[in-house]
Amino acid sequence: MKKKSLHYDVIVGAVLIVISAALFPQTFKFPGTAGIFPQFILVVLAILGIYTLIYGIKETKQDAAKAAAGETVNPVFSWAKDKLPLLGYALIVVYILLIQPLGFFLATTLFLVGYMWFLKIRKPLTLALVTIFVDVFLYVLFVILLKLNLPKGILM
Amino acid sequence: MFESFINSLPEIASNIFTLQTMLAITLGVIGGMVIGALPGLSATMGIALMIPFTYAMEPVAALAMLMTIYTSAIAGGSISAILIHTPGTPSSAATALDGYPLTQRGRGLEALGLAMISSCLGGFISSLALLFISPLLAQVALKFGSAENFFLGLFGLSIIASLASKSLSKGLIAGFLGLLLGTIGIDNNSAYPRFTLGITEMLSGIPSVPALIGLFSIPQVMTQIEKARKADKAVKDEIGEIKGRVLPPWKDFRKLIPTIGISSVLGIMVGILPGAGGDIGSWVGYNSAKNRSKHPELFGTGSLEGICASEAANNAVTGGAVIPMLTLGIPGSAAASVLMGGLMIHGMTPGGALFTKQATTTFAIILGFMLANIFMGVLGLLISR
């Protein structure tokens, strides 16, 4: 039985290499000396990424050997274990992207209800009270007291 | 510099004893205790979340409140550590070792009272250190030129080596990613906007408060989501009956004073060192008390000395951590780095100027912090009752 399990370091290393490779060509468009420091940082990051990737592959092999010997191995990326934090992060990103088109309060309301639903808080009364309280509190503080211009979106 | 401090005392006092500042400190103590007592909400997160609410306040009130939240969140962490064996903040992990066995034996209130007194004393001693050490350090910082500032930056970055104990490569990755994010915005030499994606707000770089909330709060949310599943299955521990007196008799307490004193000094030193926060401070205090104790075998089974040592040390860290933050711009702990963000929002830049041009504000904040520690002790004892 061979299950695909990657060590976290493989993923970290790969992501770093992709980031460096994507940004490096851009730095050559920078005029004058503006590109030198970012180039230096990106090269170092790429080297560290390669190191981490190689190290991670080695670890993956060792862990596979250990798992074969019946030992438990922990630092392996698995969708079942890591999907909740990643989804939680993705929801925050979606919320931020929605603020401009939908407007701050509509997006916040959707986000609060959605996030509580996601965290398995599903009593209608709790959902309604928490959402209304947060919305009213934010409105009083930021719009009435601090007179901030929050994105209004489609409510206008 | 001390003369100017004495001379401007009336002005400093008029800065502190305003209704707004007093209210801010009181609110900070209560809010901080609650944040600290809730497991999962750390002092750092509490400060980061409260920064937006301080926009409308006077600088003295705002920063006094943020520093109050810092110190009282760490004291509040001991409440849940002692009563339910779950440290509210990582700084109280050592307290739980001795506090919870006492709760099981029905002496929880005594442990709580002692933790509050130790926290209050530790915090107070560290605020004295803050008051007397930072002006001296600031005088040195005043003489800094570009070369010294460069080395200060280099020193700050070299802390990565001490923080990345498990994996140096990961520490370096985090450090260089930080530098990369730092290049976002207009380049000082050529005025070319780097990596801004055409967003106007990014021209001046990533602002510190969103960065801090993103770096400290969102990972916390992700960790909590992971734990949320496990918590459903956790079995609740039996809580011993809570009774007994809050204040220890003077005869017993007298023996604990040296422990509190030494732990406070150790805590301040750990606090000044960049990178090490309250969690490390409390263990340093705890271990040194254990080594000096006549009854080291009692540690971990409900030793009053252990509680004193860890609580005095972790609150002493707060004042210590703020010293290099105010004078050199190098925060001594994660929470202090968030505090630095709050400081800059109110137009105060860390460094010598805080102790010359803005001295009345700075000293008012420090004295406010001192008062906060006393408030915290009193309020903590009242809550314990």
Interface residues (C-beta under 8 A of the other chain):
Chain A: V12 L16 L23 Q26 F30 P31 G32 T33 A34 F37 P38 I41 L42 V44 L45 L48 G49 Y51 T52 Y55 K81 D82 L84 P85 L86 G88 Y89 I92 L119 K120 L141 L145 L146
Chain B: F53 Y55 A56 S169 K170 L172 I173 F176 L177 L179 L180 T183 D187 N189 S190 Y192 R194 F195 I218 V221 M222 T223 I225 E226 A228 R229
